[in-house]
Amino acid sequence: MRDNEGFENAAALLPLDIRQAALALAGAARASAEEIRLRSGRRPSLLLAEGESPFGDRAVQPHDLDTVLENATRASAHTALECVAAGFVTVRGGCRVGLCGETVVREGGVRSIRRLSSLSIRIPRQHRGCAGEVYARLLELGLPDTLIVSPPGAGKTTLLRELVRLASEGGRRVSLIDERAEIAGVWDGAPLFDVGPCTDVMTGAPKPEAAAMLIRAMTPQLLAMDEITTPADVEAARSATGCGVKLLATAHAGSARELAARPVYRPLLEDSIFRAAIVIDRRGGQRRYRLEELGG
């Protein structure tokens, strides 16, 4: 994927005049933007490392949000109902559109979102070279089962993508569970991001089912997955460890200490499922990776 392609793919979802305003922004802003945010009644904004920066000359209207959703789902929100109910839609190139509005709840669960009030379009990027140093340290430790830890939006998926590429280029068979099609950005069967020559990607399936299928069918040496967030995801990681497969995954927490304090992650640490954590610190717009060995 070209350097600016992620921004262009995100901008293509916007209504015409907002798209033109986004594409007219300075090159530095487009290159560093992490998200495009639309909120009804407010001007559009770019999410940059230092905060949000408004652009354009008018406020977002409710129909603008509907237009983005129509573009993201190819004018068929019904076919993307499950994704919409989950609060996001993933489109070509790994762009994820996060949705916020009035939920429709039935039988104790969210079935859809209507009357959108705001949305965010995450801009995917491939930062080659960002993981070289931390990957070398992981190799020194024998490539232990590793969890990438940071708050939302700090770059876990970007680092995971790069670590997968390095492991694959090093000759390891990697199976990548890309549940939301954000990591590899598979389109028409081919990944738009470079995830390495020895990587097999499965999209769409929940992690437990995908892990079982990949271990049986693709005999991976490394199993990678994004965002362990539920007990089912934890169980998927637990079941993989007994199969002689190395694990690489991400989780939401500000530190290894915060990770241990969250009940959903506690079994991972108590059972020594992961032996190392890469903690992402973000200061002054710069990301730093700190490798910690987990006890057990």
N, C-alpha and C positions, 0 to 999 in steps of 0.2 A: 504494500500500500504506500502511495506517495505521502510525503510529509503533510500536505494540506488536504488530502483526500478525506480524512475524518471530519474536518470542519465542513468541507463542501457537502458531504453526505448528510451531516446534521442540518446545515442550512437549507438543503433541498426539501426538507419537510415543512418549512415555514411558509406562510402566506407570501405572495409575490413581493409586496412592498417591504415587508419585514426581512425577507430573504435578501433583497437588493441592498437594504441598509446594512445587514450583517456582512455581506460580501464586499461592501465598500469600506469596511473598517481597515485600519492600518494593519499591515502584515504582521507586525509584532503581536498585536492583540489576537489576531486569528491563530497565530502559531502557539500562543501560550494559553488560550482559552480552554477550560476544562468542561464547561457546560454552557448551554444557552438556556436561559430561564424566561418563561412567559407567565405573568400573573395578571389576571383580569383587572383592568383599571390602572395598571402600572405600565411604564415603558418596558420593553424587553431589556434584558441585561445579559452580559457575559460574566460567568464565574471565572475569575482569575485567582492566582495564588494569593494575592493581597486582598481579595474581596470581590464584590460584585460591581460591575461598571455598566450603567445604563447606556443604551444606544437607540437610534431611531427618533422620529419626531412625533410619534403618537402613542397613546396608551393601547394596550392589548384589549381586544373585545372578546366576549365569549365565543363568537363564531370563529375567531382566529384559533382558539384552542381546539375547536371541533375540526377545523381544517387540518391541523397537525395530526390529529388522531386519524382522520380519513386518509391522509397521505401515508401515515405509518402502517396502517392496516390495509392499504390498497383499496380504500373505500368500502371495506367490509369489516366493520367492528364486530359483527356477529361471529365471523370465523375466528376472531382473536379474543373471544369472550373470556376464555380461561386466563389469558395474559392480562386482559383489562381488569379482571377481577383481582388479580394478584398485584395490581397497581403499576404495571409497566408493560411496554411493548418493545421488543427488540427488532430492529430493522437491518437492512443490508449494511454490511461493514461493521457490525457490532455496536451501532448506536442504540442506546437504551433510552426510551422515552418514559420517564416517571410521571405518573398521573396523580392528581389530587382533586377531590371534589366531593360530591354527595354520593355516599355509598348506598347500594341496594343490598339489604341483608335479608336472607331467607334461611330458615332452619338453622340459625345460629352461625351462618357463614356469609362472607361477602360474595355476592354473585356478580356484581358489576359496579361500575362507577358512572354516574351520570351528572349532568350539570357541572362540567369541569370548571375549576376555579384557577388552577395553575398547573404547570407542567415543567419538567426539566428534560433537556436533551443532552445526554452525556456524550462527549466527544472522545472516541477511542483513539489512542495513539500507540505506536510502537516505538519505544525508546531503546534502540540497540545500544548495548554497552553498559546499561545502567546496572546490570546484575553481575558483571564480570568478577568483581572483587569478592562479593558475598558468596558467589557460586564456588570460587576457588577455596574459600574457607570451609564450605560444606563438603567439598571433596576431601579436604584434609581430615575431616571428621568421619569419612566413610559414607558420605551422603545419607545422613540419618533421616528418619521420618520427620518432616519439617512443616511447621505451621507459620504462615505469614500473618502477622497481627498488626492491625492499625484501626483507627476510627474510619467510618465511611468516607469515601472520597479522597483518601490519602495516597492511593496508588497501588493497592494490593493486586488488582487484576493486571495492571501493567507489569509489575514485578513477576507475578506468576507466569505471564506469557513469555517473558524473557528467560526465566529459569527453565521453562519447558523447552524453549528453543535450544538453549545451551546443552541441556541433558541429551536432547535428541541429536544434535550435531556431534555430541561426544560418542554416539553409537548406541545409546540406550533406547530400548523400545519403550515409548511413552504412550499411555492411553489417557486421553484428556476428556473428562466429563465436562462438556460445555453446555450446561443446562439451558442457559439463556442466549447462547450463540454470541456471547460478548468476547470471549477470549480469542478464539480463532477466527470469528466472523465468517463461518462457512456460508457460501452462497453457491447454489447449483453444484453442490458436492465438493467444492474446492475452498480451502481457507484463504481469506483475503489478507490475513496476517501471517507472517512467517513463524510457524511453530516448530520448524525443524523437519528433517527428511525422514525421521523414524517415528513420527507421531501420528497416532490414529485418533480421530475426533468423533465423539458421539454427542449429538445435540438433542435437546427436547426432553429426554427421559429424566425422571427424578434420580437423584444420586444413588439410592440403594439398588434400584433396578439396573441402572447403567453400570455400576461397579460390578455387580454379579455377571452381567452379560460380557463386559470387557475382559474380566479375569478369565472367564471360560473360553471366550472366542479369540482374543487377541494376545494372550500370554504376555502381558506387559511386565517390564522390570520396574517401571515407575508409573504410579497412578496419580493423576493430578485432578484437582477439583476446586471450584471457587465457592466461597461463602458457605461454610458449615454454620447453619443457623437453627436447625431443629434436631430433636432427638433422633429422627430417622436418618439425618445426615451423619450424626455421630455414630449410629449403628453401622452405616455404610463404611465409615473409616475403620471401625473396630473389626468388621468382618474381613476387610482387605488385609489387615495386618497379619492375620493368621495364614495367609496364602503366600508368604515370602515375597510380597510386593512392597516396594518403597512407596511412601505417601508424601504428597506435596499438596497443601491445601491452604485456604485463607480463612480468617475469622475476624469478627468485629470486636476489638478491644483496644484500649489505649496502651496497654502494657501486659506483660506476662502475669503480673499480679492481678490486674483487672480480669484477665482471662480466667484465672483460678477462682475469682469471686463470683463468676456467673455460673449458675447451676447447670445450664445446658452443656457447658464445656468441662465441668469438673470431672466427669468420667474419663475424658480423654487424658487428663493429667494423672488422675489416680491410678489408671491402668497403664500408664506410660505408653499410650498409643503414639504420641509424638515425643521425640527426644531432643528437638531443637526448635527454637522460635526465632524468626526474623521480625524484629519490631521496627516499624517504619516511624521515624520521627520527622516531623515537618516543621521547619523553623525558617522564617524569613523567605518563604517561597521555595526553599531547598529541601529535598528529601534525603534523609540519612538512614542507612540500614544498620541495625545493631543486632548481631547474632548472639543469642543466649542459649546455653544448654539447659534443658529442662530436667529437673530431678526425677528420680524414679528408681 
